[in-house]
Amino acid sequence: MMMSIPLDPPQFSADFMLIPTACCLVWILAITNLKDDKSFWVRLLAMLPMVFICVRYLTWRLTDTIVWNSGDISTVISLLVVVAELYAFFVNTFSSWTLFLMKSNRSPQADKMQVAVYEGTFAPMVDVFIATVNEPDSILRRTITGCLNMDYPNKQIWVLDDGRRAWVKELAAELGVGYFDRADNKHFKAGNVNNALWQTHNEFISFFDADFVPSPQFLHRVLGFFQDPNIALVQTPQSFYNPDLVEMNLGIQRGMTNEQDLFFRGIQPGRDFFNAVICCGTSFVARRAPLEALGGMPTETITEDLMTSVYLQADGYEVVYLNEAISFGEAPNRSVDHLKQRIRWARGILQTLYTAVNPLTCKGLNIFQRYFHLIGSLYWTTFPARLFLMMLPLAYMLFSIQTMNATVDTMLSFFLPYYLGSMTLFSWFNRGRRSPFWSEVYEFIPIFALIPNVFATFIDPFGLGFKVTPKGVTTNKIMPNWDVIIPCLVVIGLHTYGLLRLGAMWSWEAGNPALMLNLVWSLYAMLIFWMVCLACVDVPQKREDIRFDQQWQATLQLGSYSVNLTTADISESATRLTLSKQLLKELRSHANKIATLSFPEMGIEQVPVELRIMEGGGKKDLSLLCLWEKLPQAYYALLLRHMIMRLEAGWEDRKVSEWHFAWQFLKSPLRMHSLTSTT
């Protein structure tokens, strides 16, 4: 039988200020359901009652829940829990609330400033840099074509090839763009960019990674800002045309939004208000003169983009953020690539603490810039605290250590309103683009890889190498990432053993607060780690081209027979058309005729295609897969142009309700899509 541990009597009863708290929670729910978050005053009205709820919760947490009289180990762990919780709160929650509250909207300014660009009264020459090292032909051709599709005429496009590949040079010549390479890969991407910087001369430079495709109006929307001579750089969001690893591996591509929407749609607009925007390496335009004054892109760390923005801000320039989806790239959808990317970000950002852009010592930054840049670095140090909190129930279940002096009543009274209010505001501020339920899963995917890398960076900041995130990788088999899955299964096993131990040794009393609280927390931790396991079983990805769920009118012609159909999805090499059984009979009667496909809206006419009938199960309609050989470049440019424009037009409507997020969260652990996927 487990020993009973004496606790201090609570100082606050469960009904302490409960009615005002309930009123505040109702107010938050009312505001978030009746109003959007575009107005600062509406955001403030929603935030103020949350401040009251938060102060009440933290006061209770600090004064009433620490275990002081249960022995040294319990007291130490109880204090560590409070420290971990407070650290995560002030680094993540408090700073995020501040940025959500103060976020700016530059779109009206872009509308006004782009007039001079369209009229030609402000039409400077722009160098367009496309940095590449190991991307395949299909991805690089897509980006170059997208840059050529930009409507702005005064531009010169350059491919910066750090792979020194002959076929890339030939591709650049074929498409009529410039080409740079160099003898080595010194300083990685920063060195690659600087090599081109000193060989070009136009007043402005637009930067794109090799997998990012700008919309036709990209330069028109961005360049107008530079009529203000104090603006040195304009950053735009990273939007993605493919599902990320969680969407892909859990089979919920149509029910989720990309994980980076939180940073690019919520955090960066708030940073813009304080002129603390982070340059993110792609999809931005910079004024050449300030870059050259810096000596080019900084090379001290592997996050040259972050350092560039901090240096510019320290020099008194503005780095602004236009929160519009006007370029689209490829998100890592394999867990191994996702981890490489996160480790690189963590190491590079922490490395800045050992350089001249350390926000605590960098000259020229104001107090808000110092704070938000410091918080951006400290974010990566919260992962040990997150893991510690998830492991906490084991202290009770395995060693009978009481870590919190609380009852079920006080938890419901103090913690539940805080939790519900925080989750409601989080979902509302992100406007259907990021769910609090899924945030935990995304945060814990890299946690076992990040923690040792964070400590290693503090010990030896510049001792490790640089790894580029691969793009366009295909595979025909399921690939579990055991480096993530095995630690997660160990954690799940420990929690399971702890629960079994409780079941064997404890009389399951419903009124036992420690048992009930640790039971709930343990089950939640097991759910999160199981979701991480499933998300890190990479499903087969046989297609190199990305399929877009877009509906276009198409005309299929077989000899003299033609029929108008609608696309179900479309890619750069094929399209799938919706088909009825009656149409199938008609098509089969013309089976021996040469098939061509036209897209009248795009200006694409009579492309020869190979037809394949695809039969769905149950009540699903038949569909017709039309595959074409490599499109002529002119048609390919039209196809890409219209697909990107359709993505751009639909970005604002890409939102998911919190109920849908929650439903996907509940059913995904049971579907086990990644373990049963064969396509």
C-alpha positions as CSV (number, residue, x, y, z in Angstrom):
1,M,0.0,0.0,0.0
2,M,1.3,3.4,-0.9
3,M,2.1,5.7,2.0
4,S,-0.1,8.7,2.7
5,I,1.8,12.0,2.4
6,P,0.7,14.9,4.6
7,L,0.0,18.2,2.8
8,D,-0.3,21.8,3.9
9,P,-3.9,22.9,4.2
10,P,-5.0,25.1,1.2
11,Q,-5.0,28.9,1.7
12,F,-7.5,29.4,-1.0
13,S,-10.9,27.6,-1.2
14,A,-12.3,26.5,-4.5
15,D,-14.9,29.3,-4.5
16,F,-12.3,32.1,-4.0
17,M,-13.3,34.7,-6.6
18,L,-15.0,32.0,-8.6
19,I,-17.9,34.1,-9.8
20,P,-15.8,36.9,-11.2
21,T,-13.6,34.2,-12.9
22,A,-16.7,32.5,-14.4
23,C,-17.9,35.9,-15.7
24,C,-14.5,36.6,-17.2
25,L,-14.5,33.2,-19.0
26,V,-18.1,33.8,-20.3
27,W,-16.9,37.2,-21.6
28,I,-14.0,35.7,-23.4
29,L,-16.2,33.1,-25.0
30,A,-18.7,35.7,-26.1
31,I,-16.1,38.0,-27.6
32,T,-14.3,35.2,-29.5
33,N,-17.6,33.9,-30.9
34,L,-19.1,37.1,-31.9
35,K,-16.1,39.2,-33.1
36,D,-13.0,38.7,-35.2
37,D,-9.6,39.8,-34.0
38,K,-8.8,42.5,-36.6
39,S,-9.4,45.4,-34.2
40,F,-6.9,46.1,-31.5
41,W,-9.7,47.2,-29.1
42,V,-11.6,43.9,-29.6
43,R,-8.4,42.0,-28.9
44,L,-7.9,44.1,-25.8
45,L,-11.4,43.4,-24.6
46,A,-10.8,39.7,-25.0
47,M,-7.4,39.9,-23.3
48,L,-8.2,41.9,-20.2
49,P,-10.4,39.3,-18.5
50,M,-7.8,36.7,-19.3
51,V,-5.2,38.7,-17.4
52,F,-7.5,38.5,-14.3
53,I,-7.9,34.7,-14.7
54,C,-4.1,34.3,-15.2
55,V,-3.2,36.4,-12.2
56,R,-5.7,34.4,-10.1
57,Y,-4.2,31.1,-11.3
58,L,-0.6,32.1,-10.8
59,T,-1.2,33.5,-7.4
60,W,-2.9,30.2,-6.3
61,R,-0.1,28.2,-8.0
62,L,2.7,30.1,-6.2
63,T,1.1,30.4,-2.8
64,D,-1.0,27.3,-2.4
65,T,0.3,24.4,-4.4
66,I,3.9,24.0,-3.5
67,V,4.6,21.0,-1.3
68,W,6.6,22.3,1.6
69,N,6.0,19.6,4.3
70,S,6.5,16.3,2.5
71,G,10.2,15.8,2.6
72,D,13.2,17.2,0.7
73,I,12.6,15.4,-2.6
74,S,9.0,16.3,-2.9
75,T,9.7,19.9,-2.1
76,V,12.5,20.1,-4.6
77,I,10.4,18.5,-7.4
78,S,7.4,20.7,-6.5
79,L,9.6,23.8,-6.8
80,L,11.1,22.6,-10.1
81,V,7.6,22.1,-11.5
82,V,6.6,25.6,-10.6
83,V,9.9,27.0,-12.1
84,A,9.4,25.0,-15.3
85,E,5.8,26.1,-15.6
86,L,6.6,29.8,-15.0
87,Y,9.5,29.6,-17.4
88,A,7.4,28.2,-20.2
89,F,4.7,30.7,-19.4
90,F,6.8,33.8,-19.6
91,V,8.9,32.7,-22.6
92,N,6.0,31.3,-24.7
93,T,2.5,32.3,-23.4
94,F,3.1,35.8,-22.2
95,S,5.2,36.9,-25.1
96,S,2.7,35.3,-27.6
97,W,-0.2,37.1,-26.0
98,T,1.6,40.4,-26.3
99,L,2.4,39.8,-30.0
100,F,-1.1,38.6,-30.7
101,L,-2.5,41.8,-29.1
102,M,-0.3,44.3,-30.9
103,K,-0.1,42.7,-34.3
104,S,-0.1,45.0,-37.3
105,N,-1.6,44.7,-40.8
106,R,0.5,46.1,-43.6
107,S,-2.0,45.2,-46.4
108,P,-3.7,48.6,-46.6
109,Q,-0.2,50.2,-46.8
110,A,0.7,47.8,-49.6
111,D,-2.4,48.7,-51.5
112,K,-1.4,52.4,-51.3
113,M,2.3,51.9,-52.0
114,Q,1.9,49.6,-55.0
115,V,0.1,52.2,-57.1
116,A,3.4,53.8,-57.9
117,V,4.8,50.4,-58.9
118,Y,1.9,49.7,-61.2
119,E,2.0,53.1,-62.7
120,G,5.8,52.9,-63.3
121,T,6.7,56.0,-61.3
122,F,8.6,53.7,-58.9
123,A,10.1,50.9,-60.9
124,P,13.7,50.1,-59.8
125,M,15.7,47.2,-61.2
126,V,15.6,44.1,-59.0
127,D,18.0,41.2,-58.9
128,V,16.2,37.9,-58.1
129,F,18.4,35.4,-56.2
130,I,17.5,31.7,-56.2
131,A,19.8,29.8,-53.9
132,T,20.2,26.1,-54.6
133,V,22.5,23.3,-53.6
134,N,20.9,19.8,-54.1
135,E,17.4,20.3,-55.4
136,P,16.2,18.2,-58.3
137,D,15.3,19.5,-61.8
138,S,11.5,19.5,-61.2
139,I,11.8,21.8,-58.1
140,L,14.3,24.2,-59.5
141,R,12.5,24.5,-62.8
142,R,9.3,25.3,-60.9
143,T,10.9,28.1,-58.9
144,I,12.7,29.6,-61.9
145,T,9.5,29.5,-63.9
146,G,7.6,31.1,-61.0
147,C,10.1,33.9,-60.8
148,L,9.8,34.4,-64.6
149,N,6.0,34.6,-64.2
150,M,6.3,37.6,-61.9
151,D,4.6,40.4,-63.7
152,Y,7.2,43.0,-62.7
153,P,9.3,43.7,-65.8
154,N,12.5,45.3,-64.4
155,K,14.1,42.1,-62.9
156,Q,17.1,40.0,-63.6
157,I,16.9,36.4,-62.3
158,W,20.0,34.6,-61.1
159,V,20.4,30.9,-60.1
160,L,23.0,30.6,-57.3
161,D,24.2,27.0,-57.6
162,D,26.3,25.8,-54.7
163,G,26.2,22.3,-56.1
164,R,28.2,23.2,-59.2
165,R,26.0,21.1,-61.4
166,A,26.3,21.2,-65.2
167,W,22.6,20.5,-65.8
168,V,21.7,23.5,-63.6
169,K,23.8,25.8,-65.7
170,E,22.1,24.3,-68.8
171,L,18.7,24.8,-67.3
172,A,19.4,28.5,-66.5
173,A,20.6,29.0,-70.1
174,E,17.5,27.2,-71.4
175,L,15.1,29.5,-69.4
176,G,17.1,32.6,-70.1
177,V,18.3,33.4,-66.5
178,G,21.7,34.2,-65.1
179,Y,23.9,31.6,-63.3
180,F,26.5,31.8,-60.6
181,D,28.6,29.1,-59.0
182,R,31.8,29.1,-56.9
183,A,34.7,26.9,-56.1
184,D,33.7,25.8,-52.6
185,N,30.8,25.9,-50.2
186,K,32.4,28.2,-47.6
187,H,29.8,29.7,-45.2
188,F,27.1,27.7,-46.8
189,K,24.0,29.7,-47.9
190,A,25.4,33.1,-46.7
191,G,28.6,32.5,-48.7
192,N,26.6,31.5,-51.8
193,V,24.5,34.7,-51.6
194,N,27.5,36.9,-50.9
195,N,29.2,35.5,-54.0
196,A,26.4,36.7,-56.1
197,L,25.9,39.9,-54.1
198,W,29.4,41.3,-55.1
199,Q,28.8,40.4,-58.8
200,T,25.5,42.1,-59.3
201,H,24.5,45.8,-59.0
202,N,20.8,46.4,-59.0
203,E,19.3,48.5,-56.2
204,F,17.1,45.8,-54.7
205,I,17.4,42.0,-54.3
206,S,14.6,39.5,-54.0
207,F,15.5,36.2,-52.3
208,F,13.9,32.8,-52.8
209,D,14.9,29.4,-51.7
210,A,15.0,26.8,-54.5
211,D,11.6,25.4,-53.6
212,F,9.7,28.7,-53.2
213,V,7.5,29.9,-56.0
214,P,6.4,33.6,-56.0
215,S,2.9,34.7,-57.1
216,P,2.9,36.9,-60.3
217,Q,2.2,40.0,-58.2
218,F,4.9,39.4,-55.6
219,L,7.2,42.3,-56.5
220,H,4.4,44.7,-57.1
221,R,3.1,44.1,-53.6
222,V,6.5,44.3,-51.9
223,L,8.5,46.9,-53.8
224,G,6.2,49.8,-53.0
225,F,7.3,49.8,-49.4
226,F,10.8,50.8,-50.4
227,Q,9.6,54.3,-51.3
228,D,10.3,54.9,-47.6
229,P,14.1,55.1,-47.5
230,N,14.2,53.9,-43.9
231,I,12.8,50.5,-44.9
232,A,15.7,48.1,-45.6
233,L,13.9,44.7,-45.9
234,V,10.3,43.4,-46.4
235,Q,9.6,39.9,-45.3
236,T,6.5,37.9,-46.4
237,P,5.2,34.6,-44.9
238,Q,6.3,31.1,-45.8
239,S,3.2,29.4,-47.2
240,F,3.2,25.9,-48.5
241,Y,1.7,24.0,-51.4
242,N,2.1,20.5,-49.8
243,P,1.1,18.9,-46.5
244,D,3.6,18.8,-43.7
245,L,4.6,15.5,-42.0
246,V,1.7,15.4,-39.5
247,E,-0.9,16.0,-42.2
248,M,0.8,13.5,-44.5
249,N,1.6,10.7,-42.1
250,L,-1.8,10.9,-40.2
251,G,-3.7,11.2,-43.5
252,I,-5.5,14.5,-42.6
253,Q,-4.3,16.6,-45.5
254,R,-7.7,18.2,-46.0
255,G,-8.4,18.7,-42.3
256,M,-5.4,20.6,-41.0
257,T,-3.3,23.7,-41.6
258,N,0.5,23.9,-41.7
259,E,2.3,24.1,-38.4
260,Q,4.3,27.2,-39.3
261,D,1.1,29.2,-39.7
262,L,1.4,30.0,-36.0
263,F,4.7,31.9,-36.5
264,F,4.0,33.5,-39.8
265,R,0.3,34.4,-39.3
266,G,0.4,35.2,-35.5
267,I,3.9,35.9,-34.2
268,Q,5.5,37.8,-37.1
269,P,2.7,40.4,-37.4
270,G,3.1,41.2,-33.7
271,R,6.9,41.5,-34.1
272,D,6.2,43.9,-37.0
273,F,4.5,46.3,-34.5
274,F,7.8,46.5,-32.5
275,N,10.1,46.5,-35.6
276,A,11.4,43.1,-34.4
277,V,10.6,41.1,-37.5
278,I,12.8,38.1,-38.2
279,C,14.1,37.7,-41.7
280,C,13.4,34.0,-42.7
281,G,15.7,33.4,-45.6
282,T,13.3,33.3,-48.4
283,S,10.4,35.3,-49.9
284,F,11.8,38.7,-49.0
285,V,13.2,41.8,-50.7
286,A,16.1,43.8,-49.4
287,R,17.7,47.1,-50.2
288,R,21.2,46.4,-51.5
289,A,23.1,49.4,-49.9
290,P,22.4,48.4,-46.2
291,L,23.4,44.8,-47.1
292,E,26.7,45.9,-48.6
293,A,27.3,48.2,-45.6
294,L,27.1,45.0,-43.4
295,G,29.7,43.4,-45.6
296,G,27.1,41.1,-47.1
297,M,25.1,38.4,-45.4
298,P,26.6,37.6,-41.9
299,T,28.5,34.4,-41.8
300,E,29.1,34.0,-38.1
301,T,26.2,31.5,-37.6
302,I,24.1,29.2,-39.8
303,T,21.1,31.6,-39.4
304,E,22.4,34.4,-41.6
305,D,18.8,35.6,-42.2
306,L,18.1,36.2,-38.5
307,M,21.4,38.0,-38.1
308,T,20.7,40.2,-41.1
309,S,17.4,41.4,-39.7
310,V,18.9,42.2,-36.3
311,Y,21.9,44.0,-37.7
312,L,19.6,46.2,-39.9
313,Q,17.3,47.0,-37.0
314,A,20.4,47.9,-34.8
315,D,21.5,50.2,-37.6
316,G,18.2,52.1,-37.3
317,Y,16.4,50.6,-40.4
318,E,12.9,49.1,-40.5
319,V,12.4,45.5,-41.3
320,V,8.7,45.2,-42.1
321,Y,6.3,42.3,-42.5
322,L,3.6,41.9,-45.2
323,N,1.3,39.2,-43.9
324,E,0.1,38.0,-47.3
325,A,0.5,34.6,-49.0
326,I,2.3,35.7,-52.1
327,S,4.8,32.8,-52.4
328,F,4.5,29.1,-51.8
329,G,7.2,26.5,-51.0
330,E,7.6,22.9,-50.0
331,A,7.3,21.9,-46.4
332,P,9.3,19.0,-45.1
333,N,6.9,16.0,-45.0
334,R,9.3,13.4,-43.8
335,S,10.1,13.3,-40.1
336,V,13.9,13.0,-40.6
337,D,13.9,16.2,-42.7
338,H,11.6,18.0,-40.2
339,L,14.1,17.2,-37.4
340,K,17.1,18.4,-39.4
341,Q,15.3,21.6,-40.1
342,R,14.4,22.2,-36.4
343,I,17.9,21.3,-35.2
344,R,19.4,23.7,-37.6
345,W,17.1,26.5,-36.5
346,A,17.7,25.8,-32.8
347,R,21.5,25.7,-33.2
348,G,21.7,28.8,-35.4
349,I,19.4,30.9,-33.3
350,L,21.3,29.9,-30.1
351,Q,24.6,30.6,-31.8
352,T,23.5,34.3,-32.2
353,L,23.8,34.6,-28.4
354,Y,27.6,34.3,-28.9
355,T,27.9,37.0,-31.6
356,A,27.5,40.7,-31.9
357,V,23.7,40.4,-32.4
358,N,23.2,39.0,-28.9
359,P,20.0,41.0,-28.0
360,L,21.4,41.7,-24.5
361,T,24.5,43.4,-25.7
362,C,23.8,44.5,-29.4
363,K,24.2,48.2,-29.7
364,G,21.3,50.1,-31.3
365,L,18.4,47.9,-30.4
366,N,15.5,49.3,-28.3
367,I,14.1,47.5,-25.3
368,F,11.3,45.8,-27.2
369,Q,13.6,44.5,-29.9
370,R,16.0,43.2,-27.3
371,Y,13.1,41.4,-25.5
372,F,11.5,39.7,-28.5
373,H,14.8,38.7,-30.0
374,L,15.9,37.3,-26.7
375,I,12.6,35.4,-26.3
376,G,13.0,34.0,-29.7
377,S,16.3,32.5,-28.6
378,L,15.0,31.3,-25.2
379,Y,12.1,29.5,-26.9
380,W,14.5,26.6,-27.8
381,T,15.5,26.3,-24.1
382,T,11.9,25.6,-23.1
383,F,11.9,22.0,-24.4
384,P,13.6,20.4,-21.4
385,A,10.9,22.1,-19.2
386,R,8.2,20.7,-21.5
387,L,9.5,17.2,-21.3
388,F,10.0,17.4,-17.5
389,L,6.3,18.4,-17.1
390,M,5.1,15.5,-19.3
391,M,7.2,13.1,-17.2
392,L,5.9,14.5,-13.9
393,P,3.1,11.9,-13.2
394,L,5.9,9.2,-13.0
395,A,7.2,10.8,-9.8
396,Y,3.9,10.0,-8.1
397,M,3.0,6.7,-9.8
398,L,6.5,5.1,-9.4
399,F,7.9,6.8,-6.2
400,S,4.8,8.1,-4.4
401,I,6.2,11.7,-4.6
402,Q,3.6,14.3,-4.2
403,T,4.5,17.2,-6.6
404,M,1.5,19.5,-6.1
405,N,-0.7,20.5,-3.1
406,A,-4.1,20.6,-4.8
407,T,-7.5,18.9,-4.8
408,V,-9.8,18.2,-7.7
409,D,-12.0,21.0,-6.6
410,T,-9.2,23.6,-6.6
411,M,-7.9,22.3,-9.9
412,L,-11.3,22.7,-11.5
413,S,-11.7,26.2,-9.9
414,F,-8.2,27.6,-10.7
415,F,-6.6,25.6,-13.5
416,L,-9.6,24.8,-15.7
417,P,-10.7,28.4,-16.3
418,Y,-7.1,29.3,-17.1
419,Y,-6.7,26.4,-19.5
420,L,-10.1,27.0,-21.2
421,G,-9.4,30.8,-21.5
422,S,-5.9,30.3,-22.9
423,M,-7.0,27.7,-25.4
424,T,-9.9,29.8,-26.6
425,L,-7.8,32.9,-27.1
426,F,-5.1,30.9,-28.8
427,S,-7.5,29.4,-31.3
428,W,-9.2,32.8,-31.8
429,F,-6.0,34.8,-32.4
430,N,-4.9,32.2,-34.9
431,R,-8.2,32.4,-36.8
432,G,-8.6,28.7,-37.5
433,R,-5.0,28.2,-38.7
434,R,-3.5,26.6,-35.6
435,S,-5.1,24.5,-32.9
436,P,-3.9,24.2,-29.3
437,F,-4.7,20.5,-29.4
438,W,-2.2,20.0,-32.3
439,S,0.4,22.4,-31.0
440,E,1.5,19.9,-28.4
441,V,2.1,17.2,-31.0
442,Y,4.2,19.5,-33.2
443,E,6.2,20.7,-30.2
444,F,7.0,17.1,-29.0
445,I,8.0,15.7,-32.4
446,P,11.6,17.1,-32.3
447,I,11.9,17.2,-28.5
448,F,14.2,14.2,-28.0
449,A,16.5,15.4,-30.8
450,L,16.4,19.1,-29.8
451,I,17.3,18.8,-26.1
452,P,20.8,17.3,-26.6
453,N,21.5,19.7,-29.5
454,V,20.5,22.7,-27.3
455,F,22.9,21.6,-24.6
456,A,25.6,20.8,-27.1
457,T,25.2,24.3,-28.6
458,F,25.7,25.9,-25.2
459,I,28.8,23.8,-24.6
460,D,30.3,24.2,-28.1
461,P,28.3,26.8,-30.1
462,F,30.1,26.4,-33.4
463,G,31.3,22.8,-33.2
464,L,28.8,21.0,-35.4
465,G,28.3,21.0,-39.1
466,F,25.5,22.2,-41.4
467,K,22.8,20.0,-43.0
468,V,20.5,21.1,-45.7
469,T,16.9,20.0,-45.6
470,P,16.3,17.7,-48.6
471,K,13.5,18.5,-51.1
472,G,11.5,16.4,-53.5
473,V,12.4,13.1,-51.9
474,T,10.2,10.1,-53.0
475,T,10.0,6.6,-51.5
476,N,8.0,3.4,-52.1
477,K,7.9,2.1,-48.5
478,I,7.0,3.0,-45.0
479,M,9.9,4.5,-43.1
480,P,9.6,4.7,-39.3
481,N,11.9,7.2,-37.6
482,W,13.1,5.1,-34.8
483,D,15.2,7.9,-33.3
484,V,11.9,9.5,-32.3
485,I,9.7,6.5,-31.9
486,I,11.8,4.5,-29.5
487,P,12.1,7.3,-26.9
488,C,8.4,7.9,-27.2
489,L,7.6,4.2,-26.7
490,V,9.8,4.2,-23.7
491,V,7.9,7.1,-22.2
492,I,4.6,5.4,-23.0
493,G,5.9,2.2,-21.4
494,L,6.9,4.0,-18.2
495,H,3.5,5.7,-17.9
496,T,1.7,2.4,-18.6
497,Y,3.8,0.6,-15.9
498,G,3.0,3.5,-13.5
499,L,-0.7,3.1,-14.2
500,L,-0.6,-0.7,-13.7
501,R,1.3,-0.2,-10.4
502,L,-1.4,2.2,-9.2
503,G,-4.0,-0.4,-10.2
504,A,-2.3,-3.2,-8.3
505,M,-1.3,-1.3,-5.2
506,W,-3.9,1.4,-4.6
507,S,-7.5,1.2,-3.6
508,W,-9.0,3.3,-6.3
509,E,-10.8,6.0,-4.4
510,A,-12.7,8.5,-6.5
511,G,-12.0,11.2,-4.0
512,N,-8.2,10.8,-4.0
513,P,-7.0,14.1,-5.6
514,A,-3.4,13.0,-6.2
515,L,-4.5,9.8,-8.0
516,M,-7.1,11.5,-10.1
517,L,-4.9,14.4,-11.2
518,N,-1.9,12.2,-12.1
519,L,-4.1,9.7,-13.9
520,V,-5.5,12.4,-16.2
521,W,-2.1,14.0,-16.8
522,S,-0.5,10.6,-17.5
523,L,-3.2,9.6,-20.0
524,Y,-2.8,12.9,-21.8
525,A,1.0,12.5,-22.0
526,M,0.6,9.0,-23.4
527,L,-1.8,10.3,-26.0
528,I,0.6,13.0,-27.1
529,F,3.6,10.6,-27.4
530,W,1.5,8.1,-29.2
531,M,0.5,10.8,-31.7
532,V,4.2,11.6,-32.1
533,C,4.9,8.0,-32.9
534,L,2.3,7.8,-35.6
535,A,3.4,11.2,-37.1
536,C,7.0,9.9,-37.4
537,V,6.1,6.8,-39.4
538,D,6.7,8.3,-42.9
539,V,4.2,7.0,-45.4
540,P,5.2,6.1,-49.0
541,Q,5.5,9.1,-51.3
542,K,5.7,8.0,-54.8
543,R,4.9,11.2,-56.6
544,E,7.5,13.9,-57.0
545,D,4.9,16.4,-58.3
546,I,2.6,18.0,-55.8
547,R,-1.2,17.5,-56.4
548,F,-3.3,20.6,-55.8
549,D,-7.0,20.2,-54.9
550,Q,-8.2,22.6,-57.5
551,Q,-11.2,22.6,-59.7
552,W,-10.6,23.7,-63.3
553,Q,-12.8,23.4,-66.3
554,A,-11.2,21.0,-68.9
555,T,-12.1,19.9,-72.3
556,L,-11.2,16.3,-73.2
557,Q,-11.2,15.4,-76.9
558,L,-11.0,12.0,-78.5
559,G,-10.9,12.4,-82.2
560,S,-14.1,14.3,-83.1
561,Y,-15.7,13.6,-79.7
562,S,-15.2,16.2,-77.0
563,V,-16.6,16.5,-73.5
564,N,-16.3,19.2,-70.8
565,L,-15.2,17.9,-67.4
566,T,-14.0,19.3,-64.0
567,T,-10.6,18.5,-62.4
568,A,-10.7,16.9,-59.0
569,D,-7.0,17.7,-58.5
570,I,-4.1,18.8,-60.7
571,S,-0.3,18.6,-60.8
572,E,2.5,19.5,-63.2
573,S,2.4,16.1,-64.8
574,A,-1.3,15.0,-64.6
575,T,-4.8,15.8,-63.6
576,R,-7.7,13.8,-62.3
577,L,-11.1,14.5,-63.7
578,T,-14.5,13.7,-62.1
579,L,-16.3,11.1,-64.2
580,S,-19.8,9.6,-64.2
581,K,-20.7,6.0,-65.3
582,Q,-22.5,7.4,-68.3
583,L,-19.5,9.4,-69.5
584,L,-17.3,6.3,-68.9
585,K,-19.4,4.4,-71.4
586,E,-19.1,7.2,-74.0
587,L,-15.4,7.4,-73.5
588,R,-14.9,3.7,-74.0
589,S,-16.7,3.9,-77.3
590,H,-13.9,6.2,-78.5
591,A,-11.0,4.4,-76.7
592,N,-8.8,4.0,-79.8
593,K,-8.7,7.8,-80.5
594,I,-5.8,10.1,-79.7
595,A,-6.8,11.9,-76.5
596,T,-6.0,15.6,-75.9
597,L,-6.8,17.9,-73.0
598,S,-7.4,21.7,-72.9
599,F,-7.8,24.2,-70.1
600,P,-9.6,27.2,-71.6
601,E,-9.2,29.3,-68.4
602,M,-5.4,28.9,-68.6
603,G,-5.0,29.2,-72.3
604,I,-3.7,25.6,-72.6
605,E,-4.9,23.8,-75.7
606,Q,-4.9,20.2,-76.8
607,V,-2.2,18.7,-74.8
608,P,-1.8,14.9,-75.7
609,V,-2.6,12.8,-72.6
610,E,-2.7,9.1,-71.6
611,L,-5.9,8.1,-70.0
612,R,-6.4,5.8,-67.0
613,I,-9.7,4.9,-65.4
614,M,-9.7,5.1,-61.6
615,E,-12.5,3.4,-59.8
616,G,-13.4,4.5,-56.2
617,G,-14.9,2.3,-53.6
618,G,-18.4,2.5,-52.2
619,K,-20.4,5.5,-53.4
620,K,-17.4,7.4,-54.7
621,D,-17.6,8.6,-58.3
622,L,-15.3,7.2,-61.0
623,S,-12.4,9.4,-62.0
624,L,-10.2,9.7,-65.1
625,L,-6.5,10.2,-64.7
626,C,-4.9,12.2,-67.6
627,L,-1.1,12.0,-67.8
628,W,0.9,14.1,-70.2
629,E,4.5,14.1,-71.1
630,K,6.7,17.0,-70.2
631,L,4.7,20.2,-71.1
632,P,6.2,22.8,-73.4
633,Q,7.7,25.5,-71.3
634,A,5.1,28.1,-72.4
635,Y,2.3,25.8,-71.3
636,Y,4.1,24.8,-68.1
637,A,4.5,28.5,-67.2
638,L,0.8,29.1,-67.8
639,L,-0.2,26.0,-65.7
640,L,2.1,27.0,-62.8
641,R,1.0,30.7,-63.0
642,H,-2.7,29.8,-62.6
643,M,-2.2,27.1,-59.9
644,I,-0.2,29.6,-57.8
645,M,-2.7,32.3,-58.4
646,R,-5.5,30.0,-57.2
647,L,-3.5,29.1,-54.1
648,E,-3.0,32.8,-53.4
649,A,-6.7,33.6,-53.9
650,G,-7.8,30.8,-51.6
651,W,-5.3,31.4,-48.7
652,E,-7.6,33.6,-46.6
653,D,-10.4,31.0,-46.8
654,R,-8.1,28.2,-45.6
655,K,-9.4,27.9,-42.1
656,V,-10.5,25.0,-39.9
657,S,-12.9,25.2,-37.0
658,E,-11.7,24.2,-33.6
659,W,-14.3,21.5,-33.4
660,H,-12.9,20.0,-36.5
661,F,-9.3,20.2,-35.2
662,A,-10.5,18.5,-32.0
663,W,-12.3,15.7,-33.9
664,Q,-9.2,15.1,-36.0
665,F,-7.1,15.0,-32.8
666,L,-9.4,12.4,-31.2
667,K,-9.7,10.0,-34.1
668,S,-6.1,10.1,-35.5
669,P,-4.6,7.9,-32.8
670,L,-7.2,5.2,-33.6
671,R,-6.9,5.4,-37.4
672,M,-3.2,4.6,-37.4
673,H,-3.0,5.9,-41.0
674,S,0.8,5.7,-41.2
675,L,0.8,2.1,-40.2
676,T,-1.8,1.0,-42.8
677,S,-0.9,3.3,-45.7
678,T,0.1,1.7,-49.0
679,T,-0.1,4.7,-51.3
